[in-house]
Amino acid sequence: MADPIVLGIESSCDETGIGVVQGTTLLAHQVATSVEEHARFGGVVPEIASRAHLESFVPTLDRALAESSLELSDIDAVAVTGGPGLIGALLVGSSGAKALAWSLDRPIYAVNHLVAHVTVDELEHGRLPEPMIALLVSGGHTSLMRVGNVIDDVETVGSTLDDAVGEAFDKVARLLGLPFPGGPSIDRAAQEGDPEAIAFPRALTAAKDQSQHRFNFSFSGLKTAVARWVEDRQRQGLDLPVADVAASFQQAAVDVLMMKTFDACDYFGISDLQIGGGVAANSALRASVEARALAAGVSVRIPSPHLCTDNGAMVAALGSKLARAGVPPNGLNFAVRSSLPTSSVVL
């Protein structure tokens, strides 16, 4: 029997993503973003994001079907992000997914957004190694996971205690007068800067932090250190070396991510690493992980940038994997969860 065709719907934050997957073959990948509507606020506004999902859902679905040369009747199952994410945004996506599943009389899977970020790599690089360490870095999440398999064995071993790393990038970009979203802006500015110009802190990496926070992250202090450095510079009436600040901040953040991640690989005796989420597109992070992996004898998988950011293809990929494994689908009465843990792959 042919692999089922799965329609994936992602609406956890500011991207409306619709993807279509058959087995591990990507048939369609369409995303509508509301990032420009949030730019003047310097961050995502939940109400604006929810309204944008309402406006984008049907046009994005139509583009995905056109790209795949399929009709809705060709869809065998529907998958949708059930959490974590912004509750209003999740409700828009899940309501649309439920309507499609009901009208088509198809099964529906409400899946974990974070686990979907891990699973999407199968669309490019084939079957995921088992076990592996997965680092998810985005505007809303910074999580370090031990993955036996994405269906029923995912354990979060570390996470951020405050700001997600992508959130820290956004806030520092605003301090430097760079446009939102901060990740690409910082990355571009850092190309012209010296990453060793300013000694910003590497939080939770000292020996005293090992017992309680060995695999946890903290970026609030780093953001505050940048803010104080900038304020002191302005107080003295000196020019602000934006490129050097951006490069030094970026290097501090990347260093912490790499220290914790490769420590986890060593601690658990796992030599396969996968990195996902929007911040995985950062050039300094990619260069650092390649160098450290070579030295540590670790094999690294990173999806292409367009599959790192939130998208429907990742949701469809996880839904496809669950369907092919015979995992029972959800009913139509599931409730989305804004803080769904990675131990719950499906609601």
C-alpha positions as CSV (number, residue, x, y, z in Angstrom):
1,M,0.0,0.0,0.0
2,A,1.3,3.5,-0.9
3,D,2.3,5.8,2.0
4,P,-0.5,8.1,3.1
5,I,-0.6,11.6,1.9
6,V,-0.6,13.9,4.9
7,L,-1.6,17.6,5.0
8,G,0.3,19.4,7.8
9,I,-0.9,22.7,9.4
10,E,1.4,24.9,11.5
11,S,0.1,28.0,13.3
12,S,2.0,28.2,16.7
13,C,3.4,31.7,16.3
14,D,3.6,34.1,13.4
15,E,3.9,31.8,10.4
16,T,0.9,30.1,8.8
17,G,2.5,26.9,7.3
18,I,0.8,24.3,5.1
19,G,2.8,21.3,3.9
20,V,2.0,18.1,2.1
21,V,4.1,15.0,2.6
22,Q,3.8,11.4,1.3
23,G,6.0,9.1,3.4
24,T,9.2,11.1,3.6
25,T,8.7,12.9,0.3
26,L,7.8,16.6,0.4
27,L,5.1,17.4,-2.1
28,A,4.3,21.0,-1.0
29,H,5.7,23.6,1.3
30,Q,3.9,27.0,1.6
31,V,4.3,29.6,4.4
32,A,2.7,33.0,5.0
33,T,4.3,35.2,7.6
34,S,3.0,38.1,9.6
35,V,6.5,39.2,10.7
36,E,6.1,42.7,9.1
37,E,3.0,43.3,11.1
38,H,5.0,42.7,14.3
39,A,8.1,44.6,13.4
40,R,7.1,47.9,14.8
41,F,6.5,46.3,18.2
42,G,9.9,44.6,18.2
43,G,8.3,41.2,18.9
44,V,5.3,39.0,18.1
45,V,1.9,40.3,19.3
46,P,-0.4,37.3,19.9
47,E,-3.6,39.0,18.8
48,I,-2.1,40.2,15.6
49,A,-0.6,36.7,14.9
50,S,-4.0,35.1,15.4
51,R,-5.8,37.4,13.0
52,A,-3.1,36.9,10.4
53,H,-3.6,33.2,10.6
54,L,-7.3,33.6,9.9
55,E,-6.5,35.7,6.9
56,S,-3.8,33.5,5.6
57,F,-5.1,30.0,6.2
58,V,-7.2,29.4,3.0
59,P,-4.9,31.2,0.6
60,T,-1.9,29.2,1.9
61,L,-3.8,26.0,1.7
62,D,-4.8,26.7,-1.9
63,R,-1.1,27.4,-2.8
64,A,0.0,24.1,-1.2
65,L,-2.6,22.1,-3.0
66,A,-1.7,23.8,-6.3
67,E,2.0,23.1,-5.7
68,S,1.3,19.4,-5.0
69,S,-1.1,19.1,-7.9
70,L,-3.6,17.5,-5.5
71,E,-7.2,18.0,-4.5
72,L,-8.4,18.0,-0.9
73,S,-10.0,14.6,-1.6
74,D,-6.6,13.1,-2.2
75,I,-5.5,13.8,1.4
76,D,-5.4,10.7,3.5
77,A,-4.8,12.4,6.9
78,V,-4.5,15.8,8.5
79,A,-1.8,16.8,11.0
80,V,-1.8,20.0,13.0
81,T,0.3,21.6,15.7
82,G,-1.4,21.0,19.0
83,G,1.2,22.8,21.1
84,P,3.3,24.4,22.4
85,G,2.7,27.9,21.1
86,L,0.5,30.9,21.4
87,I,-2.9,29.7,22.5
88,G,-4.9,31.9,20.1
89,A,-2.7,31.1,17.1
90,L,-2.9,27.4,17.9
91,L,-6.7,27.6,18.1
92,V,-6.9,29.1,14.6
93,G,-4.9,26.3,13.1
94,S,-6.5,23.5,15.0
95,S,-10.0,24.8,14.1
96,G,-9.2,24.8,10.4
97,A,-7.6,21.4,10.7
98,K,-10.7,20.0,12.5
99,A,-12.9,21.4,9.8
100,L,-10.9,19.8,7.1
101,A,-10.7,16.4,8.8
102,W,-14.5,16.4,9.5
103,S,-15.5,17.5,6.0
104,L,-13.2,15.0,4.4
105,D,-13.8,12.2,7.0
106,R,-10.1,11.8,7.5
107,P,-8.1,11.0,10.6
108,I,-6.4,13.9,12.4
109,Y,-3.2,14.1,14.4
110,A,-2.5,16.9,16.9
111,V,1.3,16.9,17.2
112,N,4.0,18.4,19.2
113,H,5.6,21.5,17.5
114,L,9.1,20.8,19.0
115,V,9.2,17.1,18.0
116,A,8.0,18.2,14.5
117,H,11.1,20.4,14.2
118,V,13.2,17.3,14.8
119,T,11.2,15.1,12.4
120,V,11.4,17.4,9.4
121,D,15.0,16.5,8.8
122,E,13.9,13.1,7.4
123,L,12.5,15.0,4.4
124,E,16.0,16.0,3.4
125,H,18.4,13.5,4.9
126,G,16.5,10.3,5.4
127,R,15.7,8.2,8.5
128,L,16.7,9.8,11.8
129,P,19.5,8.1,13.7
130,E,18.3,6.5,17.0
131,P,19.3,7.6,19.5
132,M,20.4,11.2,19.0
133,I,20.7,14.5,20.7
134,A,18.5,17.3,19.3
135,L,19.0,21.0,19.9
136,L,16.0,23.2,19.1
137,V,16.7,26.9,18.9
138,S,14.1,29.5,18.0
139,G,12.4,32.7,19.0
140,G,10.1,30.8,21.4
141,H,12.2,27.8,22.4
142,T,15.6,26.7,23.4
143,S,15.5,23.0,24.2
144,L,18.0,20.2,24.4
145,M,16.5,16.7,23.9
146,R,17.6,13.1,24.0
147,V,15.6,11.3,21.2
148,G,15.3,7.6,21.2
149,N,12.7,7.8,18.5
150,V,10.3,10.6,17.7
151,I,7.2,8.5,18.1
152,D,7.4,7.6,21.8
153,D,10.8,8.3,23.3
154,V,11.7,12.1,23.5
155,E,13.1,13.5,26.7
156,T,13.9,17.2,27.3
157,V,17.2,17.2,29.2
158,G,17.7,21.0,29.2
159,S,15.8,24.2,28.4
160,T,16.1,27.9,28.9
161,L,15.3,29.3,32.3
162,D,14.2,32.7,30.9
163,D,14.6,34.1,27.4
164,A,14.8,31.7,24.4
165,V,17.9,32.4,22.4
166,G,15.9,33.8,19.4
167,E,14.1,36.1,21.8
168,A,17.5,37.4,23.1
169,F,18.5,38.0,19.5
170,D,15.4,40.1,18.9
171,K,15.9,42.1,22.1
172,V,19.6,42.8,21.4
173,A,18.8,43.8,17.8
174,R,16.4,46.4,19.1
175,L,19.1,47.7,21.5
176,L,21.4,48.2,18.5
177,G,18.7,49.8,16.3
178,L,18.6,46.7,14.0
179,P,15.4,45.6,12.4
180,F,13.1,42.8,13.6
181,P,13.4,39.8,13.4
182,G,16.7,40.1,15.2
183,G,18.3,36.8,14.2
184,P,19.0,37.6,10.6
185,S,19.9,41.3,11.5
186,I,22.4,40.3,14.1
187,D,23.9,37.7,11.8
188,R,24.4,40.2,9.0
189,A,25.8,42.9,11.3
190,A,28.2,40.4,12.9
191,Q,29.8,39.6,9.6
192,E,31.7,42.9,9.8
193,G,32.5,42.7,13.5
194,D,35.0,41.1,15.9
195,P,33.5,38.3,18.0
196,E,36.2,38.8,20.6
197,A,35.9,42.6,20.9
198,I,33.7,42.5,24.0
199,A,33.8,39.8,26.8
200,F,30.1,39.2,27.3
201,P,29.1,36.5,29.9
202,R,28.5,32.8,29.2
203,A,25.7,32.0,31.6
204,L,25.4,28.6,33.5
205,T,28.7,27.3,32.2
206,A,30.7,27.6,35.4
207,A,31.6,24.5,37.5
208,K,29.1,25.5,40.2
209,D,26.2,25.3,37.7
210,Q,26.9,21.7,36.7
211,S,24.9,19.9,39.3
212,Q,21.6,21.8,38.9
213,H,21.8,23.4,35.4
214,R,24.2,21.3,33.5
215,F,22.1,21.3,30.3
216,N,19.9,24.3,31.0
217,F,20.3,27.7,29.4
218,S,19.9,31.4,30.4
219,F,20.1,34.3,28.0
220,S,18.4,37.1,30.1
221,G,21.7,38.0,31.7
222,L,23.5,38.1,28.4
223,K,20.9,40.5,27.0
224,T,21.2,42.7,30.1
225,A,25.0,42.7,29.8
226,V,24.7,44.0,26.3
227,A,22.1,46.6,27.3
228,R,24.4,47.9,30.1
229,W,27.5,48.0,27.8
230,V,25.5,50.0,25.2
231,E,24.1,52.4,27.9
232,D,27.6,52.9,29.3
233,R,29.0,53.7,25.8
234,Q,26.2,56.2,25.1
235,R,26.7,57.8,28.5
236,Q,30.3,58.5,27.6
237,G,29.2,60.0,24.3
238,L,31.1,57.4,22.3
239,D,30.0,55.9,19.0
240,L,28.4,52.5,19.2
241,P,30.4,49.8,17.3
242,V,27.3,47.9,16.2
243,A,29.1,45.2,14.3
244,D,31.4,44.4,17.2
245,V,28.6,44.3,19.7
246,A,26.5,42.0,17.4
247,A,29.5,39.7,16.8
248,S,30.4,39.5,20.4
249,F,26.9,38.9,21.6
250,Q,26.3,36.3,18.9
251,Q,29.5,34.4,19.8
252,A,28.6,34.4,23.5
253,A,25.2,32.9,22.7
254,V,26.6,30.3,20.3
255,D,29.4,29.3,22.7
256,V,26.8,28.5,25.4
257,L,24.7,26.5,23.0
258,M,27.7,24.5,21.7
259,M,29.1,23.9,25.2
260,K,25.9,22.5,26.5
261,T,25.0,20.5,23.4
262,F,28.3,18.7,23.0
263,D,28.5,18.1,26.7
264,A,25.1,16.3,26.4
265,C,26.5,14.2,23.5
266,D,29.4,13.2,25.7
267,Y,27.3,12.6,28.8
268,F,24.7,10.3,27.1
269,G,27.3,8.7,24.9
270,I,25.5,9.7,21.7
271,S,27.4,10.6,18.5
272,D,24.5,11.9,16.4
273,L,23.3,15.4,16.7
274,Q,20.4,17.2,15.0
275,I,19.8,21.0,15.2
276,G,16.5,22.6,14.2
277,G,14.5,25.8,14.7
278,G,14.9,29.2,13.2
279,V,18.2,30.1,14.9
280,A,19.7,27.0,13.3
281,A,20.0,29.2,10.2
282,N,22.5,31.4,11.9
283,S,25.9,31.3,10.1
284,A,28.0,31.4,13.3
285,L,26.1,28.6,14.8
286,R,26.5,26.4,11.7
287,A,30.2,27.1,11.5
288,S,30.7,26.4,15.2
289,V,28.8,23.2,15.2
290,E,30.7,21.9,12.2
291,A,34.1,22.6,13.8
292,R,33.1,21.2,17.2
293,A,31.5,18.1,15.7
294,L,34.6,17.3,13.7
295,A,36.8,17.5,16.8
296,A,34.3,15.5,18.9
297,G,33.6,12.8,16.3
298,V,29.9,13.7,16.2
299,S,27.7,13.5,13.1
300,V,25.5,16.5,12.6
301,R,22.3,17.0,10.7
302,I,20.8,20.4,10.1
303,P,17.8,21.0,7.8
304,S,18.0,23.6,5.1
305,P,17.1,27.1,6.4
306,H,13.6,27.1,4.9
307,L,12.7,24.0,6.9
308,C,14.3,25.3,10.1
309,T,11.7,28.0,10.6
310,D,8.1,27.1,11.5
311,N,6.4,25.4,8.6
312,G,3.7,22.9,7.7
313,A,6.1,20.4,6.2
314,M,7.5,19.5,9.6
315,V,4.0,18.9,11.0
316,A,3.1,16.8,8.0
317,A,6.4,14.9,8.4
318,L,5.6,14.0,12.0
319,G,2.0,13.2,11.1
320,S,3.2,10.9,8.3
321,K,5.6,9.1,10.6
322,L,2.8,8.5,13.2
323,A,0.3,7.3,10.6
324,R,2.9,4.9,9.1
325,A,3.7,3.5,12.5
326,G,0.0,2.8,13.2
327,V,-0.3,5.3,16.0
328,P,-4.1,6.0,16.7
329,P,-5.2,9.5,15.6
330,N,-6.8,12.1,17.8
331,G,-10.6,12.6,17.8
332,L,-12.0,15.9,16.9
333,N,-12.5,16.9,20.5
334,F,-8.8,17.5,21.4
335,A,-7.8,20.8,23.1
336,V,-4.6,22.6,22.1
337,R,-2.0,23.1,24.9
338,S,0.2,26.2,24.9
339,S,2.9,24.5,27.1
340,L,2.8,20.9,25.7
341,P,5.9,19.0,26.9
342,T,8.0,17.1,24.5
343,S,7.1,13.8,26.3
344,S,3.7,14.2,24.6
345,V,4.3,13.7,20.9
346,V,0.6,13.8,20.2
347,L,-2.1,15.3,22.3
